[in-house]
């Protein structure tokens, strides 16, 4: 039951069309599962982190959703559909099949309200989400009796979507995409690949209408807070030919396909077709107004904490993928296990490093999980370390072997499993929110009070680069931003000075910043 607080918030939101009787009585009526039909539905027992998008998605298969009001503190929502028939279909369907959001059962019943009249300023977020999905109405759905919805959209050209992910600070797996896009219809096939240093995917629905709905609802949205932005367009391909079922490609209609370990998911003909259509996506996609919340995943810290714990912040999605990276084109005169530990440690907890005995310009690096190795690969492949552009790929090895007892391998292999310098061992640590690509600006923290700007400028200049700018944080002189002349100089400074002892038992913490000075 909504209770008095809910009543006050509803009346302040300007909800009208309520049946007679005083406030407390009329809200008690919300508990009746079999109340008189209304196109406004009352949804209870919502999980705490649930978003408007997820609640709207419950109603989309049954017809047009015309309004929504979330009562976050009460874990409840009101959803208004365009017609009473749609609401009846929805209630009947969900009384037979218990609806779940984020693996939690929720309860849907008719509201005593006949309509929701919400004040736009109070409900702006919800209105923005609604706008994004207004056109996303289900045509030809088996659930509703209508064949075409009121706002029928022009038929989409192809059931295949091409998806690019911008600002990919956290790994996005094939399973995450499947979970998000399945809300709009049956996903038949997915192929993922990296092109121009960007994670991309092709995703095929059974029906072009589903592709149209998904594009309208998801284009420009973030998967996690403020990052992993989806850019979606129709592909010129109308059918995907998937050869292998693995973490890069999957055909859900053919579970019998081999995993084809290590085989590229794209066949050459499809690869050529991509080259032609890349030009379609040259323009950045404007985000939906009202800064929508992330799609189906709680906030970025939780998502990253979950990623570090070996699963992305969605139920049932495991951290697939390899934990071992192969790094090549290293400067063999300069590189050490410690320097690789420090640099790769920005993106995950490095367990072991092995510089190859017969090929000292290459190394194997074992991360704590597949998400971390993906993150490190995305951010460090193509960066300059000790004057050479390094290449980072996933290795075929599952683990990095330590040298046999008593065998001297000249210090080329090092076990960092118990290192106190791991940044991500505490779930929910601030470090999860501060994972950024290498940049010329560094974030410094744990600076003792006795250390002045001049000391830090000198210290960083001694790493061989030029300090362009420096700024202490206004509220907290334990932290500062320091800008080097180039990204390469910043990488060098981070390797040299992260965990540097500044005295008074203060070890300097260095990471990349997204800010500039």
VEXDREN-2710 file (C-alpha; in Angstrom, 1 decimal):
% VEXDREN-2710
k/r/px/py/pz
1/UNK/0.0/0.0/0.0
2/UNK/1.3/3.5/-0.8
3/UNK/0.5/5.0/2.6
4/UNK/0.2/8.7/3.5
5/UNK/3.6/9.8/2.3
6/UNK/2.9/8.3/-1.1
7/UNK/-0.4/10.1/-1.1
8/UNK/1.2/13.4/-0.4
9/UNK/3.7/12.9/-3.2
10/UNK/1.0/11.9/-5.6
11/UNK/-1.2/14.8/-4.9
12/UNK/1.8/17.2/-5.1
13/UNK/2.5/15.6/-8.5
14/UNK/-1.0/16.6/-9.5
15/UNK/-2.5/13.2/-9.9
16/UNK/-6.2/13.4/-10.8
17/UNK/-9.1/11.2/-11.7
18/UNK/-9.1/9.4/-8.3
19/UNK/-12.3/7.6/-7.2
20/UNK/-14.2/9.1/-4.2
21/UNK/-13.4/8.6/-0.5
22/UNK/-10.7/10.2/1.6
23/UNK/-7.0/9.8/0.9
24/UNK/-6.1/7.0/3.3
25/UNK/-9.1/4.9/2.2
26/UNK/-8.6/5.3/-1.5
27/UNK/-4.9/4.2/-1.2
28/UNK/-5.8/1.2/0.9
29/UNK/-7.8/0.2/-2.2
30/UNK/-4.6/-0.2/-4.1
31/UNK/-4.0/-3.5/-2.4
32/UNK/-6.9/-5.2/-4.1
33/UNK/-5.6/-7.4/-6.9
34/UNK/-8.9/-7.5/-8.6
35/UNK/-10.0/-3.9/-8.4
36/UNK/-12.0/-2.3/-11.2
37/UNK/-10.0/-2.2/-14.5
38/UNK/-8.2/1.1/-15.1
39/UNK/-5.6/2.1/-17.7
40/UNK/-3.4/3.1/-14.7
41/UNK/-1.6/0.2/-13.1
42/UNK/0.0/0.2/-9.7
43/UNK/3.3/-1.7/-9.5
44/UNK/4.7/-2.7/-6.1
45/UNK/7.8/-4.3/-4.6
46/UNK/10.2/-2.8/-7.2
47/UNK/14.0/-3.4/-6.5
48/UNK/15.7/-0.2/-5.2
49/UNK/17.9/0.5/-8.2
50/UNK/15.2/0.0/-10.8
51/UNK/14.9/2.6/-13.6
52/UNK/12.0/4.2/-15.4
53/UNK/13.1/2.5/-18.6
54/UNK/12.8/-1.0/-17.0
55/UNK/9.3/-0.2/-15.7
56/UNK/8.1/1.2/-19.1
57/UNK/9.5/-1.9/-20.8
58/UNK/7.0/-4.0/-18.8
59/UNK/4.1/-2.2/-20.5
60/UNK/5.5/-1.9/-24.0
61/UNK/4.5/-5.3/-25.3
62/UNK/0.8/-4.5/-24.6
63/UNK/0.5/-1.1/-26.2
64/UNK/1.4/2.6/-25.9
65/UNK/2.7/3.8/-22.5
66/UNK/1.4/7.3/-21.9
67/UNK/2.7/8.2/-18.4
68/UNK/4.7/7.0/-15.5
69/UNK/5.3/8.0/-11.9
70/UNK/8.0/6.4/-9.8
71/UNK/7.8/6.5/-6.0
72/UNK/11.4/5.6/-5.4
73/UNK/11.3/5.7/-1.6
74/UNK/8.3/3.3/-1.6
75/UNK/9.6/0.9/-4.3
76/UNK/6.4/1.5/-6.2
77/UNK/5.4/3.1/-9.5
78/UNK/2.2/4.0/-11.5
79/UNK/2.2/3.2/-15.2
80/UNK/-0.5/4.6/-17.5
81/UNK/-1.3/2.9/-20.8
82/UNK/-3.2/4.5/-23.7
83/UNK/-6.2/2.2/-23.4
84/UNK/-8.0/0.2/-20.7
85/UNK/-7.9/-2.8/-23.0
86/UNK/-4.1/-2.7/-23.1
87/UNK/-4.0/-2.5/-19.2
88/UNK/-6.4/-5.5/-18.9
89/UNK/-4.3/-7.5/-21.3
90/UNK/-1.2/-6.6/-19.3
91/UNK/-2.8/-7.5/-15.9
92/UNK/-4.1/-10.8/-17.2
93/UNK/-0.8/-11.7/-18.7
94/UNK/1.2/-10.9/-15.6
95/UNK/-1.3/-12.7/-13.3
96/UNK/-0.4/-15.9/-15.2
97/UNK/3.3/-15.1/-15.5
98/UNK/4.9/-13.4/-12.5
99/UNK/6.9/-10.4/-13.8
100/UNK/10.5/-10.1/-12.5
101/UNK/12.8/-7.1/-12.6
102/UNK/16.4/-7.7/-11.7
103/UNK/15.6/-11.2/-10.6
104/UNK/13.0/-10.0/-8.1
105/UNK/9.2/-10.7/-8.4
106/UNK/7.1/-7.6/-8.6
107/UNK/3.3/-7.1/-8.3
108/UNK/1.0/-5.4/-10.7
109/UNK/-2.7/-4.4/-10.2
110/UNK/-5.2/-1.9/-11.3
111/UNK/-4.9/1.5/-9.7
112/UNK/-7.9/3.5/-8.4
113/UNK/-6.7/6.3/-10.5
114/UNK/-8.3/6.6/-13.9
115/UNK/-5.4/8.7/-15.3
116/UNK/-2.1/10.1/-14.1
117/UNK/-1.8/13.9/-14.5
118/UNK/1.7/14.6/-13.5
119/UNK/3.4/17.9/-13.1
120/UNK/6.1/18.0/-15.7
121/UNK/8.7/19.8/-13.6
122/UNK/8.4/17.2/-10.8
123/UNK/8.4/14.3/-13.2
124/UNK/10.9/15.5/-15.9
125/UNK/13.2/12.5/-15.8
126/UNK/10.3/10.1/-16.3
127/UNK/8.9/12.3/-19.1
128/UNK/12.3/12.2/-20.9
129/UNK/12.4/8.5/-20.7
130/UNK/8.9/8.3/-22.0
131/UNK/9.7/10.5/-25.0
132/UNK/12.6/8.2/-25.8
133/UNK/10.2/5.3/-26.0
134/UNK/7.0/7.0/-27.3
135/UNK/7.7/5.7/-30.8
136/UNK/8.7/2.3/-29.5
137/UNK/5.3/0.6/-29.7
138/UNK/4.9/-3.0/-30.4
139/UNK/3.4/-3.8/-33.8
140/UNK/2.3/-7.4/-34.5
141/UNK/3.0/-8.6/-31.0
142/UNK/1.6/-12.0/-30.1
143/UNK/0.5/-10.6/-26.7
144/UNK/-1.8/-7.8/-27.7
145/UNK/-4.8/-8.2/-29.9
146/UNK/-4.1/-5.3/-32.1
147/UNK/-2.0/-5.8/-35.2
148/UNK/-0.6/-2.3/-35.5
149/UNK/-0.1/0.2/-32.6
150/UNK/-1.5/3.7/-32.7
151/UNK/1.9/5.2/-33.5
152/UNK/3.0/2.8/-36.2
153/UNK/6.5/3.5/-37.2
154/UNK/7.8/3.4/-40.7
155/UNK/9.1/-0.1/-41.4
156/UNK/12.8/-0.5/-40.7
157/UNK/15.0/-1.5/-43.5
158/UNK/16.8/-4.4/-41.7
159/UNK/16.4/-6.7/-38.7
160/UNK/20.1/-6.2/-38.1
161/UNK/21.4/-3.4/-35.9
162/UNK/25.0/-2.2/-35.9
163/UNK/26.0/-1.0/-32.4
164/UNK/29.1/1.0/-31.5
165/UNK/29.9/1.6/-27.8
166/UNK/31.5/5.0/-27.0
167/UNK/33.2/5.9/-23.7
168/UNK/33.8/2.2/-22.9
169/UNK/35.2/2.6/-19.4
170/UNK/33.8/-0.8/-18.3
171/UNK/33.8/-3.9/-20.4
172/UNK/30.6/-4.7/-22.3
173/UNK/30.1/-8.4/-23.1
174/UNK/28.0/-10.2/-25.6
175/UNK/25.8/-11.4/-22.7
176/UNK/25.2/-7.8/-21.5
177/UNK/24.1/-6.8/-25.0
178/UNK/21.8/-9.8/-25.2
179/UNK/20.2/-8.9/-21.9
180/UNK/19.6/-5.3/-22.8
181/UNK/18.3/-5.9/-26.4
182/UNK/16.1/-8.9/-25.5
183/UNK/13.7/-6.5/-23.9
184/UNK/12.6/-5.5/-27.4
185/UNK/12.1/-8.9/-28.9
186/UNK/13.9/-12.2/-29.6
187/UNK/17.6/-11.7/-30.4
188/UNK/18.6/-14.3/-32.9
189/UNK/22.3/-13.6/-33.4
190/UNK/25.1/-11.4/-32.2
191/UNK/28.6/-10.8/-33.5
192/UNK/31.0/-8.6/-31.6
193/UNK/34.4/-7.3/-32.8
194/UNK/36.8/-4.4/-32.4
195/UNK/37.2/-2.0/-35.3
196/UNK/39.2/1.4/-35.3
197/UNK/39.9/0.7/-31.6
198/UNK/36.1/0.7/-30.8
199/UNK/34.0/-2.2/-29.5
200/UNK/31.2/-2.9/-32.0
201/UNK/28.5/-5.4/-32.5
202/UNK/26.0/-6.6/-35.1
203/UNK/22.7/-7.9/-33.6
204/UNK/19.9/-9.6/-35.5
205/UNK/16.3/-9.7/-34.4
206/UNK/13.6/-12.0/-35.9
207/UNK/11.6/-9.0/-37.0
208/UNK/12.7/-5.5/-38.3
209/UNK/10.0/-3.9/-36.1
210/UNK/11.9/-5.1/-33.0
211/UNK/15.1/-3.6/-34.4
212/UNK/13.3/-0.3/-35.0
213/UNK/11.9/-0.3/-31.4
214/UNK/15.3/-1.1/-29.9
215/UNK/17.1/1.6/-31.9
216/UNK/14.5/4.2/-30.9
217/UNK/14.6/3.3/-27.2
218/UNK/18.4/2.7/-26.8
219/UNK/20.2/4.9/-29.2
220/UNK/22.2/7.5/-27.2
221/UNK/21.6/5.7/-23.9
222/UNK/24.3/4.8/-21.4
223/UNK/24.7/1.2/-20.3
224/UNK/26.4/2.4/-17.1
225/UNK/26.2/5.8/-15.5
226/UNK/27.9/8.4/-17.7
227/UNK/29.7/5.8/-19.8
228/UNK/29.4/3.0/-22.3
229/UNK/27.1/5.0/-24.6
230/UNK/25.2/3.0/-27.3
231/UNK/25.3/4.4/-30.9
232/UNK/22.9/2.3/-33.0
233/UNK/22.1/2.3/-36.7
234/UNK/20.6/-0.2/-39.1
235/UNK/23.0/-2.4/-40.9
236/UNK/22.9/-2.9/-44.6
237/UNK/23.1/-6.7/-43.9
238/UNK/19.8/-8.4/-43.5
239/UNK/21.2/-11.7/-42.2
240/UNK/24.2/-12.6/-40.1
241/UNK/26.2/-15.7/-40.8
242/UNK/27.6/-16.9/-37.4
243/UNK/30.1/-19.7/-37.6
244/UNK/30.9/-20.1/-33.9
245/UNK/29.2/-19.8/-30.5
246/UNK/31.6/-18.2/-28.1
247/UNK/32.1/-15.0/-26.2
248/UNK/32.6/-13.0/-29.5
249/UNK/29.7/-14.4/-31.5
250/UNK/26.5/-16.4/-31.0
251/UNK/23.7/-17.8/-32.9
252/UNK/20.9/-18.4/-30.4
253/UNK/18.9/-20.4/-33.0
254/UNK/21.7/-23.0/-33.3
255/UNK/23.1/-24.0/-29.9
256/UNK/25.0/-26.8/-31.7
257/UNK/27.6/-24.6/-33.3
258/UNK/31.3/-25.2/-32.4
259/UNK/33.1/-22.7/-30.2
260/UNK/35.9/-22.5/-32.8
261/UNK/38.4/-21.2/-30.2
262/UNK/40.4/-18.3/-31.3
263/UNK/38.7/-18.1/-34.7
264/UNK/37.7/-14.6/-35.9
265/UNK/33.9/-14.3/-35.7
266/UNK/33.6/-12.3/-38.9
267/UNK/33.9/-14.0/-42.2
268/UNK/35.7/-12.0/-44.9
269/UNK/32.6/-11.2/-46.9
270/UNK/30.9/-9.6/-43.8
271/UNK/34.1/-7.8/-42.9
272/UNK/34.1/-6.2/-46.4
273/UNK/30.4/-5.2/-46.0
274/UNK/31.4/-3.4/-42.8
275/UNK/34.0/-1.3/-44.5
276/UNK/31.3/0.1/-46.8
277/UNK/28.9/1.0/-44.1
278/UNK/31.2/2.6/-41.6
279/UNK/30.6/6.0/-43.1
280/UNK/27.0/5.8/-42.1
281/UNK/27.9/6.2/-38.4
282/UNK/30.3/9.2/-38.8
283/UNK/28.1/11.5/-36.8
284/UNK/27.9/11.4/-33.0
285/UNK/24.4/10.6/-31.8
286/UNK/22.8/13.2/-29.5
287/UNK/21.8/11.7/-26.1
288/UNK/18.1/11.7/-25.2
289/UNK/17.1/14.8/-23.3
290/UNK/17.0/14.6/-19.6
291/UNK/20.2/12.6/-19.1
292/UNK/18.7/9.2/-18.9
293/UNK/19.8/6.8/-16.2
294/UNK/21.8/3.7/-17.3
295/UNK/19.8/1.0/-18.9
296/UNK/19.5/-2.0/-16.7
297/UNK/22.5/-1.8/-14.5
298/UNK/22.9/0.1/-11.2
299/UNK/25.4/2.9/-10.8
300/UNK/28.8/2.8/-12.2
301/UNK/30.6/2.0/-8.9
302/UNK/28.4/-1.0/-8.4
303/UNK/28.8/-2.1/-12.0
304/UNK/32.5/-1.9/-11.8
305/UNK/32.7/-3.5/-8.4
306/UNK/30.7/-6.3/-9.8
307/UNK/32.9/-6.4/-12.9
308/UNK/35.9/-6.7/-10.6
309/UNK/34.2/-9.5/-8.7
310/UNK/34.1/-11.3/-11.9
311/UNK/30.7/-10.4/-13.3
312/UNK/29.2/-7.3/-14.8
313/UNK/26.5/-5.8/-12.7
314/UNK/23.7/-7.8/-14.2
315/UNK/22.4/-11.0/-12.8
316/UNK/23.6/-14.2/-14.5
317/UNK/26.3/-12.6/-16.6
318/UNK/29.7/-14.1/-16.0
319/UNK/33.0/-12.5/-16.6
320/UNK/33.7/-14.6/-19.6
321/UNK/36.9/-14.1/-21.5
322/UNK/40.5/-14.7/-20.9
323/UNK/42.4/-13.3/-17.9
324/UNK/45.9/-13.4/-19.5
325/UNK/47.1/-10.7/-21.9
326/UNK/50.0/-10.9/-24.4
327/UNK/51.8/-7.6/-24.6
328/UNK/54.3/-7.1/-27.5
329/UNK/56.6/-4.5/-29.0
330/UNK/57.9/-3.6/-25.5
331/UNK/61.2/-1.8/-25.1
332/UNK/63.2/-4.7/-23.9
333/UNK/66.1/-2.5/-22.5
334/UNK/63.7/-0.7/-20.1
335/UNK/60.7/-2.9/-19.3
336/UNK/60.5/-4.8/-16.0
337/UNK/57.7/-6.9/-14.4
338/UNK/57.3/-4.1/-11.9
339/UNK/56.7/-1.4/-14.6
340/UNK/54.1/-3.6/-16.3
341/UNK/52.5/-4.3/-12.9
342/UNK/52.2/-0.6/-12.2
343/UNK/50.8/0.4/-15.6
344/UNK/48.3/-2.5/-16.1
345/UNK/47.4/-2.2/-12.4
346/UNK/45.5/1.0/-13.3
347/UNK/42.8/-1.2/-14.9
348/UNK/42.8/-4.3/-12.7
349/UNK/44.6/-6.3/-10.1
350/UNK/47.6/-7.8/-11.8
351/UNK/48.3/-11.3/-10.5
352/UNK/51.5/-12.3/-12.4
353/UNK/53.8/-10.9/-15.0
354/UNK/56.2/-12.9/-17.2
355/UNK/58.6/-11.3/-19.6
356/UNK/59.3/-14.0/-22.3
357/UNK/62.9/-15.4/-21.9
358/UNK/63.5/-15.9/-25.6
359/UNK/61.6/-12.8/-26.7
360/UNK/62.1/-10.1/-24.2
361/UNK/60.0/-7.5/-26.1
362/UNK/56.9/-9.5/-25.2
363/UNK/55.2/-10.4/-21.8
364/UNK/52.3/-12.3/-20.4
365/UNK/50.2/-10.5/-17.8
366/UNK/47.6/-12.3/-15.7
367/UNK/44.7/-10.1/-14.4
368/UNK/42.2/-11.0/-11.7
369/UNK/39.4/-11.6/-14.1
370/UNK/38.3/-11.4/-17.8
371/UNK/36.7/-8.0/-17.4
372/UNK/39.9/-6.5/-16.1
373/UNK/41.9/-7.9/-18.9
374/UNK/39.4/-6.6/-21.4
375/UNK/39.6/-3.1/-19.8
376/UNK/43.4/-3.1/-19.8
377/UNK/43.4/-4.2/-23.5
378/UNK/40.9/-1.5/-24.5
379/UNK/42.8/1.3/-22.8
380/UNK/46.5/0.3/-23.3
381/UNK/46.7/-1.2/-26.7
382/UNK/48.4/1.3/-29.0
383/UNK/49.8/3.5/-26.2
384/UNK/53.5/4.4/-25.9
385/UNK/55.6/2.9/-23.2
386/UNK/59.3/3.7/-23.0
387/UNK/59.2/5.2/-26.5
388/UNK/57.5/2.2/-28.2
389/UNK/53.9/1.7/-29.2
390/UNK/52.8/-1.4/-27.4
391/UNK/50.3/-4.0/-28.6
392/UNK/47.9/-5.7/-26.2
393/UNK/45.9/-8.8/-27.1
394/UNK/44.2/-11.6/-25.3
395/UNK/46.5/-14.6/-24.8
396/UNK/45.7/-18.3/-25.5
397/UNK/47.1/-19.1/-22.0
398/UNK/44.8/-19.5/-19.1
399/UNK/47.4/-18.7/-16.5
400/UNK/51.0/-17.5/-16.2
401/UNK/53.2/-20.3/-15.0
402/UNK/55.8/-19.5/-12.3
403/UNK/59.4/-20.8/-12.9
404/UNK/60.2/-24.2/-11.4
405/UNK/61.6/-24.2/-7.8
406/UNK/65.3/-23.4/-7.9
407/UNK/65.4/-22.3/-11.5
408/UNK/66.8/-18.7/-12.0
409/UNK/64.8/-16.9/-14.7
410/UNK/66.7/-13.6/-14.2
411/UNK/63.7/-12.0/-12.4
412/UNK/61.6/-12.1/-15.6
413/UNK/58.6/-13.7/-13.9
414/UNK/57.0/-12.1/-10.8
415/UNK/54.0/-13.1/-8.7
416/UNK/52.0/-10.1/-7.5
417/UNK/49.1/-12.1/-6.1
418/UNK/49.4/-10.7/-2.5
419/UNK/50.5/-7.2/-3.5
420/UNK/49.2/-4.5/-1.2
421/UNK/49.1/-2.2/-4.2
422/UNK/46.0/-3.8/-5.8
423/UNK/43.5/-1.0/-6.5
424/UNK/40.4/-3.1/-6.9
425/UNK/40.3/-5.6/-4.1
426/UNK/37.8/-3.6/-2.0
427/UNK/34.3/-4.0/-3.5
428/UNK/32.7/-0.5/-4.1
429/UNK/36.1/1.3/-3.7
430/UNK/36.3/4.8/-5.3
431/UNK/38.9/3.4/-7.7
432/UNK/36.1/1.7/-9.7
433/UNK/34.7/5.1/-10.6
434/UNK/38.0/6.6/-11.6
435/UNK/39.0/4.3/-14.4
436/UNK/40.0/6.5/-17.4
437/UNK/42.0/6.1/-20.5
438/UNK/45.6/7.2/-20.4
439/UNK/45.7/11.0/-20.5
440/UNK/48.3/13.8/-20.1
441/UNK/46.7/14.9/-16.8
442/UNK/47.4/12.8/-13.7
443/UNK/45.3/12.6/-10.5
444/UNK/47.6/12.6/-7.4
445/UNK/46.4/11.7/-3.9
446/UNK/47.7/10.9/-0.5
447/UNK/50.0/14.0/-0.5
448/UNK/51.3/14.9/3.0
449/UNK/50.8/18.5/4.3
450/UNK/54.5/19.3/4.2
451/UNK/54.8/18.7/0.4
452/UNK/54.4/21.8/-1.7
453/UNK/53.6/22.4/-5.4
454/UNK/57.2/23.1/-6.2
455/UNK/58.3/19.7/-4.7
456/UNK/55.8/17.8/-6.8
457/UNK/56.7/19.7/-10.0
458/UNK/60.4/18.9/-9.5
459/UNK/59.6/15.3/-8.7
460/UNK/57.6/14.8/-11.9
461/UNK/60.0/16.8/-14.1
462/UNK/62.7/14.3/-13.0
463/UNK/60.9/11.5/-14.8
464/UNK/62.1/13.1/-18.0
465/UNK/59.0/15.0/-19.1
466/UNK/57.7/18.6/-18.9
467/UNK/55.2/19.6/-16.2
468/UNK/52.7/21.9/-18.0
469/UNK/50.3/22.7/-15.2
470/UNK/49.5/21.9/-11.6
471/UNK/46.5/22.5/-9.3
472/UNK/45.8/21.4/-5.7
473/UNK/42.2/20.5/-5.0
474/UNK/40.5/23.5/-3.3
475/UNK/38.9/21.6/-0.4
476/UNK/41.6/19.0/0.0
477/UNK/45.3/19.5/-0.4
478/UNK/45.9/15.8/-0.1
479/UNK/44.9/15.7/-3.8
480/UNK/46.1/17.5/-6.9
481/UNK/46.0/17.4/-10.7
482/UNK/49.3/17.6/-12.6
483/UNK/49.5/17.9/-16.4
484/UNK/52.5/16.5/-18.4
485/UNK/53.2/17.6/-22.0
486/UNK/52.1/14.3/-23.6
487/UNK/50.2/11.1/-22.7
488/UNK/53.5/9.2/-23.1
489/UNK/55.2/11.4/-20.5
490/UNK/52.2/10.9/-18.1
491/UNK/52.4/7.1/-18.6
492/UNK/56.1/7.3/-17.7
493/UNK/55.5/9.5/-14.7
494/UNK/52.8/7.1/-13.4
495/UNK/55.0/4.1/-13.8
496/UNK/57.9/5.9/-11.9
497/UNK/56.0/7.6/-9.2
498/UNK/52.9/5.6/-8.3
499/UNK/53.5/4.5/-4.6
500/UNK/56.5/6.8/-4.3
501/UNK/57.4/7.5/-0.7
502/UNK/56.9/11.2/0.1
503/UNK/57.8/10.8/3.8
504/UNK/55.6/10.9/6.9
505/UNK/54.4/7.4/5.9
506/UNK/52.6/8.8/2.8
507/UNK/52.9/6.9/-0.4
508/UNK/51.8/8.9/-3.5
509/UNK/48.9/7.5/-5.4
510/UNK/48.8/8.3/-9.2
511/UNK/46.1/7.6/-11.7
512/UNK/44.9/9.1/-15.0
513/UNK/42.4/11.9/-14.8
514/UNK/39.5/12.8/-17.2
515/UNK/39.9/16.5/-16.3
516/UNK/42.3/19.0/-17.8
517/UNK/43.8/22.0/-16.0
END
